[in-house]
């Protein structure tokens, strides 16, 4: 389900991502993020051909979480596991 774009029992990352016409990349951290650096964010944006954006990170996240925010087509749903004892 991860490949299909469904994220089970997860919350969307708390990131503000806004594209803009000019001005370059502006990356701000509201907290310490040991799993991702500003260089990682710049590399991912370059890979997606994003050269102008305002990015505000409010929580620790991984590179995969950041890619999910950029793509914008991920669905975060709660799930219920049902087991049959038969």
Contact map, one row per residue, 1 for C-alpha under 8 A:
11111110000000000000000000000000000000000000000000000000000000000000000000000000000000
11111110000000000000000000000000000000000000000000000000000000000000000000000000000000
11111100000000000000000000000000000000000000000000000000000000000000000000000000000000
11111100000000000000000000000000000000000000000000000000000000000000000000000000000000
11111110000000000000000000000000000000000000000000000000000000000000000011100000000000
11111111000000000000000000000000000000000000000000000000000000000000000001111000000000
11001111110000000000000000000000000000000000000000000000000000000000000001111000000000
00000111110000000000000000000000000000000000000000000000000000000000000000011110000000
00000011111000000000000000000000000000000000000000000000000000000000000000011110000000
00000011111100000000000000000000000000000000000000000000000000000000000000011100000000
00000000111110000000000000000000000000000000000000000000000000000000000000010000000000
00000000011111000000000000000000000000000000000000000000000000000000000000010000000000
00000000001111100000000000000000000000000000000000000000001010001100100000000000000000
00000000000111110000000000000000000000000000000000000000111000000000000000000000000000
00000000000011111000000000000000000000000000000000000011111000000000100000000000000000
00000000000001111100000000000000000000000000000000000111100000000000000000000000000000
00000000000000111110000000000000000000000000000000001111000000000000110000000000000000
00000000000000011111000000000000000000000000000000001110000000000000000000000000000000
00000000000000001111100000000000000000000000000001011100000000000000000000000000000000
00000000000000000111111000000000000000000000000000011100000000000000000000000000000000
00000000000000000011111000000000000000000000000000010000000000000000000000000000000000
00000000000000000001111100000000000000000000000000010000000000000000000000000000000000
00000000000000000001111110000000000000000000000000011000000000000000000000000000000000
00000000000000000000011111000000000000000000000000111000000000000000000000000000000000
00000000000000000000001111100000000000000100000000111110000000000000000000000000000000
00000000000000000000000111110000000000000000000000011110000000000000000000000000000000
00000000000000000000000011111000000001000000000000000111100000000000000000000000000000
00000000000000000000000001111100000000000000000000000011100000000000000000000000000000
00000000000000000000000000111111100000000000000000000001110000000000000000000000000000
00000000000000000000000000011111000000000000000000000001111000000000000000000000000000
00000000000000000000000000001111100000000000000000000000111100000000000000000000000000
00000000000000000000000000001111110000000000000000000000001100000000000000000000000000
00000000000000000000000000001011111110000000000000000000001110000000000000000000000000
00000000000000000000000000000001111110000000000000000000000100000000000000000000000000
00000000000000000000000000000000111110000000000000000000000111100000000000000000000000
00000000000000000000000000000000111111011000000000000000000111100000000000000000000000
00000000000000000000000000000000111111111000000000000000000000000000000000000000000000
00000000000000000000000000100000000111111100000000000000000000000000000000000000000000
00000000000000000000000000000000000011111110000000000000000000000000000000000000000000
00000000000000000000000000000000000111111111000000000000000000100000000000000000000000
00000000000000000000000000000000000111111111100000000000000000100100000000000000000000
00000000000000000000000010000000000001111111110000000000000000000000000000000000000000
00000000000000000000000000000000000000111111111000000000000000000000000000000000000000
00000000000000000000000000000000000000011111111100000000000000100010000000000000000000
00000000000000000000000000000000000000001111111111100000000000000000000000000000000000
00000000000000000000000000000000000000000111111111100000000000000000000000000000000000
00000000000000000000000000000000000000000011111111000000000000000000000000000000000000
00000000000000000000000000000000000000000001111111000000000000000000000000000000000000
00000000000000000000000000000000000000000000111111100000000000000000000000000000000000
00000000000000000010000000000000000000000000111111111000000000000000000000000000000000
00000000000000000000000110000000000000000000110011111000000000000000000000000000000000
00000000000000000011111111000000000000000000000001111100000000000000000000000000000000
00000000000000001111001111000000000000000000000001111110000000000000000000000000000000
00000000000000011111000011100000000000000000000000011111000000000000000000000000000000
00000000000000111100000011110000000000000000000000001111100000000000000000000000000000
00000000000000111000000000111100000000000000000000000111110000000000000000000000000000
00000000000001110000000000111110000000000000000000000011111100000000000000000000000000
00000000000001100000000000001110000000000000000000000001111100000000000000000000000000
00000000000011100000000000000111100000000000000000000000111110000000000000000000000000
00000000000000000000000000000011111100000000000000000000111111000000000000000000000000
00000000000010000000000000000000101100000000000000000000001111101100000000000000000000
00000000000000000000000000000000001100000000000000000000000111111100000000000000000000
00000000000000000000000000000000001100011001000000000000000011111110000000000000000000
00000000000000000000000000000000000000000000000000000000000001111111000000000000000000
00000000000010000000000000000000000000000000000000000000000011111111100000000000000000
00000000000010000000000000000000000000001000000000000000000011111111110000000000000000
00000000000000000000000000000000000000000001000000000000000000111111111000000000000000
00000000000000000000000000000000000000000000000000000000000000011111111111000000000000
00000000000010101000000000000000000000000000000000000000000000001111111101000000000000
00000000000000001000000000000000000000000000000000000000000000000111111100000000000000
00000000000000000000000000000000000000000000000000000000000000000011111111000000000000
00000000000000000000000000000000000000000000000000000000000000000001111111000000000000
00001000000000000000000000000000000000000000000000000000000000000001001111100000000000
00001110000000000000000000000000000000000000000000000000000000000001101111110000000000
00001110000000000000000000000000000000000000000000000000000000000000000011111000000000
00000111111100000000000000000000000000000000000000000000000000000000000001111100000000
00000111110000000000000000000000000000000000000000000000000000000000000000111110000000
00000001110000000000000000000000000000000000000000000000000000000000000000011111000000
00000001100000000000000000000000000000000000000000000000000000000000000000001111100000
00000000000000000000000000000000000000000000000000000000000000000000000000000111110000
00000000000000000000000000000000000000000000000000000000000000000000000000000011111000
00000000000000000000000000000000000000000000000000000000000000000000000000000001111100
00000000000000000000000000000000000000000000000000000000000000000000000000000000111110
00000000000000000000000000000000000000000000000000000000000000000000000000000000011111
00000000000000000000000000000000000000000000000000000000000000000000000000000000001111
00000000000000000000000000000000000000000000000000000000000000000000000000000000000111
